[in-house]
Amino acid sequence: MEPDAEANLKALRELHEKQLQEHGVDNLTPQEAFPMVLKECSGYIRGLGAGPKPPKKARGASAEVRAEIEQLQQAAADKECALHAEIERVKQESLERENKIRQESIDRENKLKQESIEKEKKMRAELMAELMQQI
């Protein structure tokens, strides 16, 4: 036996004896006793072995899954670029509409000012003509 195995077996026997002394019976199941004695190992079920291995078909699928993940990531990146382009296009259209509306407003205001000036000139001319007739 290996030294660790001997030490673990001895620790399990001592745990069994301790249970017998304290309770008169060993109430611990192997699933309860093994974690108390055996150290945790990665990928290893304490006291029960390494457990079932995934089928070989599943092992090869990881490359397929990685390829699919890369495809999905690329598709997501493409969609994100398309969305950014669409957002920029909509922003540009909105800016152009705002500028057009602003220019139309300025043009209307200038037209009203010009009409007001023309009316004022016409009224002054009429007043001058009236004043000239009175003289």
Secondary structure, DSSP 8 states (H G I E B T S, - for coil): --HHHHHHHHHHHHHHHHHHHHHSS----HHHHHHHHS---TT-BTTTBS-----HHHHHHHHHHHHHHHHHHHHHHHHHHHHHHHHHHHHHHHHHHHHHHHHHHHHHHHHHHHHHHHHHHHHHHHHHHHHHHH-
